[in-house]
Amino acid sequence: MDGGCKGRSGLPNFKTSITADRFGDAAIRDDRKGISMRHLLTLEELERTALTRLLDRAERFRTEGAPRELLAGRTVLTLFFEPSTRTRTSFVLASKRLGADTLNFNLSHSSTSKGESLLDTLHTLEAMGLDALVVRHNENGMPAYLAQHANSHVSIINAGDGTHAHPTQGLLDALTIRQRRRDLENLHVVICGDIRHSRVARSDARALHTLGVRDIRLCAPRAMLPESPDDFPDCASTEDFDAALAGADVVIMLRIQRERMAAAQFPEAADYHARYGLDTRRLALAKPDCQVLHPGPINRGIEIAPEVADGAQSRILDQVANGVATRMAVLAELLATPA
């Protein structure tokens, strides 16, 4: 294995390599010194202690539930500029189960469709008593941009920005893996699919590395591997899926990000499945108890065979369930009044 311009929204375009520290006070704050988190924008600067605390809290919420009045009087709004089923729904469920008032911002019926800037929309919502804004956007760095301009009482949560980051997905995937394997430092993890355009791959790799995983293998056709090794500094890369699967404890499958690729880059579905689809033959190359993850949506018969997606080693629905608990933990961390 081998180891500024303005966008459509009138806001700066951000490159994939953007990191939280570029945004100063808007960046994630670790609590090693007792400093609470204000925003969740990326996992890049979250230390192991803080990340583990979030996972522990999510696990408690999953097994024991949470007091429904924990976020009573708080208001959480979801603002999604891209389609979503799992992420948006789980954030809504998470906030409601903690007792928060929850609103879905309808872009098609908002003043943004009349030319209002996103920052004006943000400040209008803040004036109504908003406590947290859950943002998904197709531009890298947009949640961090909003965090930089948000009033001091408002928390911004990144629900996925371009190809940059999807921090709550990274957290819930780490939680799913940890539920069966606590010895994370001994795991061999394969991430296969459209790595280059995947915010999930970046957040998963960061979360797992922070938690001690030393062997992370990226597998994809050359056009879907990272453009630079610096994009995934702690990972090995290969185009050979069979070789990557040898001895694997976890395999995370990713869909092809067609919406982020030029039409000429699309592989033929049958050819792609033949080389990079996870079927029962390939899964047998991994360890017998290998966990199979996929962030969804699944493209059956392309990156994963139905019998694997629905098989005994699949953790896909566990990921969905853990998504609610993980997002409850994040909301509680950001918004709950300290005891």
N, C-alpha and C positions, 0 to 999 in steps of 0.2 A: 504493500500500500504506500502511496505517495503522501508522504506527508504534505447682490444676489438677484437671481431670476425670480419671477413671480409665477406661481401656479394658478390653476383655474379659480381657486378660491380667493386670489389676491394676496396670499400669504407666501412666504419664501418656500421654494422647493428645497428639500433636505435630501442629502445623499444617504445611501444605505449604511455607510460607515458611521453614521451619527451615534453619539453616546450621550448618556445622561449628564456627564460632568460638564458638557458644553452649556448646560442651562443653569448652572449655579444653584441658587436656592430652590429651583424647581425640580432638581434631581431627587432621587430617592434618598431618604435619610435612614441610616442604620441605627439600631438602638444599642450598640455596644456600650455607649456612654449614657444610656437612659433617654436618648432623644427619640421621640415618637415619629412615625412616618406621617408625612402630609400627603404625598402623592405616591402612586405606583405607576411608573412610566416604563421601566425596564428592569431586568434582573441583574444587569451588569455590575451594579455597585452594592448589591444586597449581600451582606456577609453571611457566612454559614449559620451563625447563631440566630440571626433574624429570619433567614429562610426556614430554618428548622422550626423556629417558634410558630411561624405561619402554618407549616405542615402539621405540627402537633395540634394546633388549634382547630384546623380543618378536620382532623381525625376525630377530635372530641365532638365537634358539631355533627359529624357523620354518625357516630355511634351513640351519642347521648342527647343530641338535639341542642338547642340554644334557647335562652329566655326570649320570648316573643316581644318583650318590651325593651330589649337591649338598645335598639335604635329608635324607640318611640320619639316622635317629634322631629326626626330627621327626614330630609327629602332627598331622594336619589333620582336622577334623570339619566336615561340612556339616549345617546346621540350617535346614531349609526349612519355613516355615509356609504356603507357597503352592506350587502345582504348578510343576514346571520339567522341561524335557527338556535343552535346550542348555546352560543355565548350570550346573546341578548336574553333569551328565555331564562337561562340559569341565573343571570344577574338580577332579573326581575323577581324570580322565586327567592333568591338569596336575600334580597332586601326586604321583601314582604315577610319572610319567615323570621326576620329580626325585628319586625315591627315598624319599618320605615315606610313613609309615603313614597310611592314609586310612580314615575311618569315615563312614558315613551314619547320622545320628541318626534313628531311627524314632519319630516322635511318637506314633503310635497305640499303641506298646508301651512307652512311657516313663512315668516317674512324673509327667510333666506332665498326663497323662490322669487321674491320681489327685488332682490339685489342687496338686501341687508348683509353687512359683513359678518363673518363668524365671530369676531371679537365683540361687535355690537350685540349679537345674539347672546353671547356668553354673559356680558355685563347686564343685559336685560334680565336674564334668568337669575343671576346672582341677586339682583335687586328684589326678586320675589322670595328670597329666603332659601335658595338652593344650597345644599350641603355637599353633594358629590355629583360629579358629571362623569359618566362612563362613556368613553369616546372610541369609536372605530372610524378610521379614515384611510383613504388610499394613498395619502402622502406620508412618507417617512418623517417622523419628528413632529407631526401635527399635535398629538396630545401634549408633548413637552412644550410646544409653542403656546398652547392654551394655558398650561400650568404656569408658564413664565408671566402671563398677563392676568391670571386669575386673582381675585381678592383673597385675602389671607385666610378667610374662613372656609373656602371652597377647596375640596379635594378633587383631583383629576385622576381617573383610572384609565389606563391604556387597555382597550379591548382589542387591540390589533391595529398597527399602523404600517401600511404598505408592506414592504419586505423586511421591515426593521425588527419588530418585536411583538410578542404576544405573551406578556408576563404571566397572566393567570393560567394560560394553557401550559406553560412551562411548569408552573407550580402543581397543577392538577396531574400532569403526567408523572412528575416526580413522586407525588403522593401515591398514585396508582402503583408504580413500581415498588415503592417502599413498603406497601402493605404486605407484599409477599417476600420481599428481600430487604432486610435491614442492613446487610453487609454491602452497602453500595460500592465501597472501594474495591470489591472483588468482581464487580459486574463487567461483562463485555456487552456493549450496547451498539446496535446497528441502527442507523437512520437512513432509510432508502427512499428515493423519490426526487422530487424537484427541490433540491437543497438550495440552489442559487436564489430562487424566488420565494423561499419559505421563511416567514417570520416565526413559525412554530419551531422549525429546526434550530434557529438561532437561540430562542428562549429555552428550548429543551436542552441543548448542548450547554448553555450557561448554567442552568439550574443543576444539571447532573454533575458538571465539573465542580461547581461550588460545594456540592454534597460529597465529593470525594471520588467520583467515578473517574478512573484513569484511562480506560480503553473505550473510546467513542469512535466508531467507524462510519464514515459517510460514504454512501454508495449511490451512483447515478450515472447516466450517460454524461460524457464530457461537457455537453452544452448545459447540463443542469447541476454540475458540480460548482463549488464556489469559484468566483473569478480570481480570488486571491487567497492564499493560505492564511493571510492575516484575518480573513473574515471568520475563520474557525481555528484559532491558534492552537487549541488543545486536542485537535481531532486528526485522524488519518483519513485519507481519501482513496477510493478505488472505483473502477468501473466494473469490477467482477463481483456480482452479487453472490454467487455460490461461495466464493472464497471469503467474502465478508461474513457470511452466515456461520462459518465453521466455529463451533463452540460458543455461539452467542447465547446470552441469558435473556436479552430483550431485543426485540426488533420493532422499530417505530416506522410505519409506512406512511408516506405522504402522497397526496394526489398531485397531478400535474396542474400547475397554476396557469391555466390557459389565459385567464384575464390579464396576466402580467407578461405574456410572451407574444412575440410576433408570430403571425400565422405560419410563417416558413419554419418556425422552430418546432411545431407540433409533430411528435412522432406518431406513426401509425399505431393504433391501439393494439392490434394483434402482435406487432413486432415488439412493442414496449412490454407487453405482458410476457412474451416469450423470454425476454432478457431480464426483466426487473419485476415481474409479477410474483407475489408470494403465494405459492400453492403448496399442497401437502408434500410434494417431493422436496421442494426447497426448505420448507420448515423442518423437515427431518434432518437437515444438515446442522441445525442448531441443537442446543441441549434439549433433552426431553421435556423439561419444564419451562422452556423459553416462553416468555410473555409476549403477546402480540398486541401492539397499540396502533391506533389510528385516530387523529384528531377530528376526522370527518370534514366535509361529507365524503363518504366512500364512493369510489367508482368501481363497482364490482366487475371483475373480469378484466380490469386494466392493471391497477397496482396491487390488487388483492383478490384472491379467488373466494367465491362465496363460502365454500366449505371451511376456509381458514377464518374468514370474518365471523362466521357463526360457530366456530369450533370451540373445543374445550380450553384451548390456550389463549383464546381471544379475551382481552380486557377492555374492549371498546365500549361496552355499555357501563362497565365500572368507571371508565373515564367520564362518561356523561354524568353519572351519579356523583362522582367526586367533584365535578365542576361546580355543582351547587354548594357543596360544603366548603370548597376552596374559596369561592367568591364570598361566601358568608364570612370566612375568616379574614379576608382582605377588607371587606366593609367594616367589620367589627374593629379591626386594627386601626383603620383610619378615622372612624366616626364615633366609636363608643367612648363615653366619658370614663376616664380612668377611675378605678375604684378607690 
